[in-house]
Amino acid sequence: MHGLRLFAGLTIAAALMAPFIAALPVRAQTSQQPASPAPIWPARSIRLVVPFAAGGSTDVVARLVAAGMAGPLGQQVIVENKAGAGGSTGSADVARSAPDGYSILVATVSTHAINPALYEKLPFDVAGDFTPITHLVDIPNVLLISPQVPARTVAELKTYAAAHPGQLNYASPGVGSVGHLQSHWFANLIGVPMTHVPYRGAGPAMQDLISGQVQLMIDNVPTALEQIRAGKVNALLVTSERRIPQLPDTPSSVDAGLPRYIGYSWLALLAPKATPEAAVQALYAAAKATLADAQVRARLEALSATIVGERPRETAAFLAAEREKWAPVVKETGVRLE
């Protein structure tokens, strides 16, 4: 009987305590469960889209950076060339890719600063569809002049133009290209009318510049160096704030009295919108480490590239500033493409 009374008492006590026990947190139970391991990123190779054909300055720099990033990331970074529509085809491809960090883009002044003002409609939003990773490098352009034009300075060119009205033509790789817009900008700044002669690529334009069929042309420094050093064309100025080691005798825009005339063929890395912050930071760190490598730096400097390596937030501000700078230049040309 005593045992029965004790059992009954315990049962009643348990019933009275049940609400309080139920209200207690279950932290003690869950703390015993093993935490899920964090996913490893990257777990496979990364695709780096170059929105232009292989062999150009953008492609060369991209492949150099991709090879360097493989070490810090522990995965291959595979370059994929997707040219077309002034860089818009490859850019759209990355904008539509899964935001997981496995597809990234080499953006340029054309794709993300000029094209938004040049094209009636783009298949992506240059600001809203991408997450900045880093502003990689700046590559200056050079204003070239045919040896048949007896001018070696901006002042001499203006004097020549006054004596030969309507005889200055400038070549470009195509309508809406950096060469077209920057040459048009130059003509407006110095107040000299010039006629635009578009070509299908920089190669044919360079050949006609050498032969004197056209008188001026804007080109990347890396692709123009051989012709300059061979004396086939003359360099009037480099479109940068300071002179560059590759062309120490060529004035910068500032030296030439055109401090506003600054324009680079820059490269930046972008990921699709909503890419996880951890992946963005890992990609930035890998790119930063690559740009710090002595061999990579030497090869980039040989291409006349100035290493930048800005953080994602700084890169976003840079891209916005570039769009603002180039929009009025495009508007002045009156060119709009579909």
C-alpha positions as CSV (number, residue, x, y, z in Angstrom):
1,M,0.0,0.0,0.0
2,H,2.8,2.3,0.9
3,G,4.4,1.7,-2.6
4,L,1.1,2.4,-4.3
5,R,0.7,5.7,-2.4
6,L,4.3,6.7,-3.4
7,F,3.6,5.9,-7.0
8,A,0.4,7.9,-7.0
9,G,2.2,10.9,-5.4
10,L,4.9,10.8,-8.0
11,T,2.2,10.6,-10.8
12,I,0.4,13.6,-9.4
13,A,3.7,15.6,-9.0
14,A,4.7,14.8,-12.6
15,A,1.3,15.9,-13.8
16,L,1.7,19.2,-11.9
17,M,5.2,19.8,-13.3
18,A,4.4,18.9,-16.9
19,P,3.4,22.4,-18.0
20,F,6.6,23.9,-16.7
21,I,8.7,21.2,-18.3
22,A,7.0,21.7,-21.6
23,A,7.8,25.4,-21.4
24,L,11.5,24.9,-21.0
25,P,13.7,25.6,-24.0
26,V,15.0,22.5,-25.9
27,R,18.5,24.0,-26.3
28,A,20.0,21.1,-24.3
29,Q,18.5,18.6,-26.8
30,T,19.5,20.5,-30.0
31,S,23.0,21.2,-28.8
32,Q,23.8,17.6,-28.9
33,Q,23.0,17.4,-32.7
34,P,26.0,17.8,-35.0
35,A,26.1,21.0,-37.0
36,S,25.8,20.7,-40.8
37,P,29.2,21.3,-42.4
38,A,29.4,24.6,-44.4
39,P,29.4,24.0,-48.2
40,I,32.8,24.1,-49.8
41,W,33.2,26.9,-52.4
42,P,34.4,26.6,-55.0
43,A,33.7,23.0,-55.5
44,R,34.3,23.0,-59.3
45,S,35.9,25.1,-62.0
46,I,34.8,28.7,-62.7
47,R,33.8,30.1,-66.1
48,L,35.3,33.5,-67.0
49,V,33.5,34.9,-70.0
50,V,35.4,37.3,-72.2
51,P,32.8,39.1,-74.4
52,F,35.2,39.6,-77.3
53,A,37.2,37.4,-79.7
54,A,40.4,35.7,-78.6
55,G,43.7,37.5,-79.2
56,G,42.9,41.1,-78.2
57,S,44.1,43.0,-75.2
58,T,41.0,42.0,-73.1
59,D,41.5,38.3,-73.9
60,V,45.2,38.4,-73.1
61,V,44.7,40.1,-69.7
62,A,41.8,37.8,-68.9
63,R,43.8,34.7,-69.5
64,L,46.7,36.0,-67.4
65,V,44.4,36.8,-64.5
66,A,42.4,33.5,-64.9
67,A,45.6,31.4,-64.6
68,G,46.7,33.3,-61.5
69,M,43.3,33.0,-59.7
70,A,43.3,29.2,-60.0
71,G,45.9,28.8,-57.3
72,P,44.1,30.8,-54.5
73,L,40.8,29.3,-55.4
74,G,42.0,25.7,-55.7
75,Q,40.0,25.3,-59.0
76,Q,40.6,26.1,-62.6
77,V,39.3,29.4,-64.0
78,I,38.4,28.6,-67.6
79,V,38.2,31.5,-70.2
80,E,35.3,31.3,-72.6
81,N,35.1,33.8,-75.5
82,K,31.6,34.9,-76.4
83,A,31.9,37.7,-78.8
84,G,29.1,39.7,-80.5
85,A,27.1,42.9,-80.4
86,G,29.9,45.0,-79.0
87,G,30.4,42.7,-76.0
88,S,26.7,42.5,-75.2
89,T,26.3,38.8,-76.1
90,G,28.8,37.6,-73.5
91,S,27.6,40.1,-70.9
92,A,24.0,38.9,-71.3
93,D,25.2,35.3,-70.9
94,V,26.7,36.0,-67.5
95,A,23.7,38.2,-66.4
96,R,21.4,35.2,-67.1
97,S,23.7,32.7,-65.4
98,A,23.0,31.2,-61.9
99,P,24.2,33.6,-59.2
100,D,26.5,31.0,-57.6
101,G,29.9,32.5,-58.4
102,Y,30.7,29.9,-61.1
103,S,30.1,32.3,-64.0
104,I,31.9,35.7,-64.0
105,L,32.5,38.3,-66.7
106,V,35.3,40.5,-67.8
107,A,33.6,43.8,-68.3
108,T,35.1,46.7,-70.3
109,V,34.6,50.4,-70.9
110,S,32.6,49.3,-74.0
111,T,30.3,46.8,-72.4
112,H,29.5,48.7,-69.2
113,A,30.1,52.4,-69.8
114,I,29.6,53.1,-73.6
115,N,27.0,50.5,-74.6
116,P,24.3,51.7,-72.2
117,A,24.3,55.1,-74.0
118,L,25.0,53.7,-77.4
119,Y,22.3,51.0,-77.8
120,E,18.6,51.6,-77.8
121,K,18.1,48.5,-75.7
122,L,20.5,46.1,-74.0
123,P,19.6,42.5,-73.1
124,F,20.7,43.2,-69.5
125,D,20.8,46.0,-67.0
126,V,24.5,47.1,-66.6
127,A,24.0,48.2,-63.0
128,G,21.1,46.0,-61.8
129,D,22.1,42.6,-63.2
130,F,25.7,42.4,-62.0
131,T,27.6,42.3,-58.7
132,P,31.0,44.0,-58.9
133,I,34.1,41.9,-57.9
134,T,37.0,44.2,-58.7
135,H,38.3,46.8,-61.1
136,L,41.4,44.9,-62.5
137,V,43.4,47.3,-64.7
138,D,43.4,50.4,-66.7
139,I,45.0,50.3,-70.2
140,P,45.6,53.7,-71.8
141,N,44.8,54.5,-75.4
142,V,47.1,56.4,-77.8
143,L,46.2,59.0,-80.4
144,L,48.1,58.0,-83.6
145,I,48.8,60.2,-86.5
146,S,50.0,59.3,-90.0
147,P,53.6,60.2,-90.7
148,Q,52.4,62.0,-93.8
149,V,50.8,64.7,-91.5
150,P,53.6,67.1,-90.4
151,A,52.3,67.5,-86.9
152,R,53.8,66.2,-83.7
153,T,51.8,68.2,-81.1
154,V,48.2,69.2,-80.7
155,A,49.1,72.8,-81.5
156,E,50.8,71.7,-84.8
157,L,47.8,69.6,-85.7
158,K,45.5,72.6,-85.2
159,T,47.8,74.7,-87.4
160,Y,47.8,72.0,-90.1
161,A,44.0,71.6,-89.9
162,A,43.5,75.4,-90.4
163,A,45.7,75.2,-93.5
164,H,44.0,72.1,-94.9
165,P,40.3,72.5,-94.0
166,G,38.2,69.4,-94.4
167,Q,41.1,67.1,-95.0
168,L,41.4,65.4,-91.6
169,N,39.8,61.9,-91.4
170,Y,40.0,59.6,-88.4
171,A,39.7,55.8,-88.6
172,S,38.1,53.5,-86.0
173,P,37.4,49.8,-85.7
174,G,33.7,50.5,-86.1
175,V,30.8,52.8,-85.3
176,G,30.4,53.2,-81.5
177,S,33.8,51.7,-80.7
178,V,36.1,53.4,-78.2
179,G,38.2,54.5,-81.1
180,H,35.3,56.2,-82.7
181,L,34.0,58.0,-79.6
182,Q,37.4,59.0,-78.2
183,S,38.5,60.4,-81.6
184,H,35.2,62.4,-81.9
185,W,35.7,63.7,-78.4
186,F,39.2,64.8,-79.3
187,A,38.0,66.7,-82.4
188,N,35.4,68.5,-80.3
189,L,37.9,69.4,-77.6
190,I,40.4,71.0,-80.0
191,G,37.7,72.5,-82.2
192,V,38.8,70.9,-85.4
193,P,36.2,69.2,-87.7
194,M,37.2,65.7,-88.7
195,T,35.4,63.0,-90.7
196,H,34.9,59.5,-89.2
197,V,35.9,56.6,-91.4
198,P,34.7,53.3,-89.8
199,Y,36.5,50.0,-90.6
200,R,35.8,46.3,-89.8
201,G,38.4,46.0,-87.1
202,A,41.5,47.8,-86.0
203,G,43.9,46.0,-88.4
204,P,42.5,47.4,-91.6
205,A,42.2,50.9,-90.0
206,M,45.9,50.7,-89.0
207,Q,47.0,49.8,-92.5
208,D,45.2,52.8,-94.0
209,L,46.6,55.1,-91.3
210,I,50.1,53.9,-92.2
211,S,49.5,54.5,-95.9
212,G,48.0,57.9,-95.3
213,Q,44.5,57.1,-96.5
214,V,43.3,58.4,-93.1
215,Q,45.2,60.8,-90.8
216,L,44.4,59.9,-87.2
217,M,43.3,56.9,-85.1
218,I,42.8,55.9,-81.5
219,D,44.2,52.5,-80.5
220,N,45.2,50.5,-77.4
221,V,48.8,51.1,-76.5
222,P,49.7,47.4,-76.5
223,T,48.4,46.8,-80.0
224,A,49.9,50.0,-81.4
225,L,53.4,49.8,-79.8
226,E,55.0,47.7,-82.6
227,Q,53.9,50.2,-85.3
228,I,55.0,53.2,-83.2
229,R,58.4,51.8,-82.5
230,A,58.9,50.8,-86.2
231,G,58.2,54.5,-87.1
232,K,55.2,53.5,-89.3
233,V,52.9,55.8,-87.3
234,N,53.5,58.6,-84.8
235,A,52.0,58.9,-81.3
236,L,50.5,62.3,-80.6
237,L,49.4,61.7,-77.0
238,V,48.5,59.0,-74.6
239,T,45.0,59.4,-73.1
240,S,46.1,59.2,-69.5
241,E,47.0,61.6,-66.6
242,R,50.7,60.8,-66.8
243,R,53.2,59.5,-69.3
244,I,53.7,55.8,-69.5
245,P,57.1,53.9,-69.5
246,Q,56.4,52.3,-72.8
247,L,56.2,55.7,-74.6
248,P,58.2,58.0,-72.4
249,D,58.6,60.7,-75.1
250,T,54.8,60.8,-75.8
251,P,52.9,63.4,-73.8
252,S,49.9,62.5,-71.7
253,S,46.6,64.3,-72.2
254,V,47.5,66.6,-69.3
255,D,50.9,67.3,-70.8
256,A,49.2,68.1,-74.1
257,G,46.9,70.7,-72.4
258,L,43.8,68.5,-72.5
259,P,43.3,67.5,-68.8
260,R,39.7,66.4,-69.4
261,Y,40.7,64.0,-72.1
262,I,41.3,60.9,-70.0
263,G,40.0,57.6,-71.2
264,Y,41.1,54.0,-70.6
265,S,40.3,50.6,-72.0
266,W,39.7,49.3,-68.4
267,L,38.8,45.8,-67.3
268,A,36.7,44.7,-64.4
269,L,35.4,41.4,-63.0
270,L,31.6,41.1,-62.4
271,A,29.4,38.3,-61.2
272,P,25.6,37.9,-61.7
273,K,23.3,39.8,-59.4
274,A,22.7,38.1,-56.0
275,T,25.9,36.1,-56.1
276,P,26.6,35.2,-52.4
277,E,28.9,37.6,-50.6
278,A,31.3,34.8,-49.6
279,A,31.9,33.9,-53.2
280,V,32.3,37.5,-54.3
281,Q,34.9,38.0,-51.5
282,A,36.7,34.8,-52.4
283,L,36.9,35.9,-56.1
284,Y,38.1,39.3,-55.1
285,A,40.8,37.9,-52.8
286,A,42.0,35.5,-55.6
287,A,42.1,38.4,-58.1
288,K,43.9,40.6,-55.7
289,A,46.5,38.0,-55.0
290,T,47.0,37.4,-58.7
291,L,47.6,41.1,-59.3
292,A,50.2,41.2,-56.5
293,D,52.2,38.4,-58.0
294,A,55.5,39.7,-59.4
295,Q,55.4,37.8,-62.6
296,V,51.8,38.8,-63.3
297,R,52.6,42.4,-62.6
298,A,55.6,42.4,-64.9
299,R,53.5,40.9,-67.8
300,L,50.7,43.4,-67.2
301,E,53.1,46.3,-67.1
302,A,54.6,45.1,-70.4
303,L,51.1,45.5,-71.8
304,S,51.1,49.1,-70.4
305,A,48.3,48.1,-68.0
306,T,48.1,50.0,-64.7
307,I,47.1,47.6,-61.9
308,V,44.1,48.8,-59.9
309,G,42.5,45.9,-57.8
310,E,39.7,47.9,-56.2
311,R,37.3,46.3,-53.8
312,P,33.7,45.5,-54.9
313,R,32.2,48.7,-53.4
314,E,34.9,50.9,-54.9
315,T,34.4,49.1,-58.3
316,A,30.6,49.8,-58.2
317,A,31.4,53.5,-57.7
318,F,33.9,53.5,-60.5
319,L,31.5,51.8,-63.0
320,A,28.8,54.4,-62.2
321,A,31.3,57.3,-62.8
322,E,32.4,55.8,-66.1
323,R,28.8,55.5,-67.3
324,E,28.3,59.2,-66.4
325,K,31.5,60.2,-68.2
326,W,30.8,58.4,-71.5
327,A,27.0,59.1,-71.8
328,P,27.5,62.8,-73.0
329,V,30.3,61.7,-75.4
330,V,28.0,59.2,-77.0
331,K,25.2,61.7,-77.2
332,E,27.4,64.3,-79.0
333,T,28.1,61.8,-81.8
334,G,24.3,61.4,-82.4
335,V,24.9,57.6,-82.8
336,R,22.3,55.1,-81.5
337,L,22.3,51.5,-82.3
338,E,19.5,48.9,-82.1
